Amino acid sequence: MISSPIWLPATLLAGATQAWRTAVQRRVSKSLSVNAAGLVRYLYGLPFALLLLGGYHWAFSTALPSPEPKFLLFCAAGGLAQIIATNLLIMAFAHRNFVVGTAYSKTEAVQGAILSFLLMGERLHPLAWAGIGCGVAGVMLLSAGGKRMGPADFLRALGQPAALTGIASGFFFALTAIGIRRATQEVGGGDPILAALIVLVVTVALQTSMQGGYLLLREPDEMRKLWGSWRISGQVGLLSAMGSACWFTGFATAPVALVRIVGQVEIAFTLGFGHFYLGERMTRSEVLGLLLVVSGVVLALAGSLS
């Protein structure tokens, strides 16, 4: 159920910010391990998340609510799922280029629609399901990488490391969305933006503790490198906090599946960043695949308005 129209601009802004953040984070991942590159977004994002919450609370003089006991459990579950998803996405980048690595993870929209129906009973309009179909077709074209592929070839391609890590990343991102939506519901109060920012701060703090503790124990040398990369890592942290604040606002005000389907517009921003920021070239079939993904977003929007 949609509780506020703010979900749409928040989701679109989240897609743009996340594409930018992922492009910058990929540069960091070239000099850091998978776990260190993943920790960047939480460790450097926490101060910005606190600033966002403090600034919103000060600007609107809103009273801080008292979350339900299960709040921390959902924050921790969603945060752990996001750590796993981010690590898998970084691993996918090592097998294919930035755009296609991200495209595999965008199967999250399909997986999220199924999981949110099974776990939360959220239903979608038939147009939204048609949008999912367009998105899947677009991802299939992107995964082909410009090659002619029949059904059997495509099934074999799904067994490649890029596909396995990308699709697994999408699965855990879908679980993240469900955990965060449940956490915002446990916050209480009538302000979904405040609830989203509270969940953001608590979740990022837990993620910093979980992945930071692992890195200190298992990869202490990487922690020193991470501190040395503060100039570019600070950019990742800022963009991550802004993007997550928008995603969490979307999850707080609209069904998970709808937010994630519309959030696929990120792949269009990804094309732009991959081409102009990272200098990667796109084939004609990949451009067509991205257009199908965008068409799926349009159909999902039409379904939400019906």
Buried (B, 14 or more C-beta within 10 A) or exposed (E): EBEBEBBBEBBBBBBBBBBBBBBBBBBBBEBBBBBBBBBBBBBBBBBBBBEBBEEBBEEEEBEEBEBBEEBBBBBBBBBBBBBBBBBBBBBBBEBBBBBBBBBBBBBBBBBBBEBBBEBBEBEBBEBBBBBBBBBBBBBBBBBBBEEEBEEEEEEEBBEBEBBBBBBBBBBBBBBBBBBBBBBBBBBBBEBBBBBBBBBBBBBBBBBBEBBBEBBEEEBEEBBEBBEEBEEBBBBBBBBBBBBBBBBBBBBBBBBBBBBBBBBBBBBBBBBBBBBEBBEBEBBEBBBBBBBBBBBBBBBBBBBBEE
